Amino acid sequence: MDNIVLFKWEPIEIIQNDFYFISLMDNKDGLKLIFQQEQNDFALNFDFGYHCIFYQNQNENSSLKIIDDYGINGAKWSLYYAKESKLIDEISQNSYGIIDKNELCHFIILHADGLLNILSSEDPKVSWQVLDKI
């Protein structure tokens, strides 16, 4: 079990509703995630750019134990971060120390259908966008 210490992440004003995963784009511009909140006509964009070192998207069934281990099962919030985690240690070790674990942040996004783990050296740009403009 990962003895991770999670902090509530509030990068932008968010209504406490479920997040629905709309898309994940990993292209020449880096990593971008888009979510919609329940009963909301806006998309929530997370633009990690090239700062994302690692990401993993798991559906709800394959992430149940992880969600329990993180202590966020039944949580009323969807966004968390940690400065230290087993995942950060693992990625740093796999790079033979080229990736400095002290420069990474572990972002966790709990959505209606699963869980995203993201390691990044910078906070993403987070913004609201009208859904029909995507």
Buried (B, 14 or more C-beta within 10 A) or exposed (E): EBEBEBEEBEBEEBEEBBBBBBEEEEEEEBBBBBBBBEEBEBBBBBBBEEBBBBBEBBEEEEBBEBBEBBEBEEBEEBBBBBEBBBBBEBBBEEEEEEBEBEEBBBBBBBBBBBBBBBBBBEBBEBEBEEEEEE
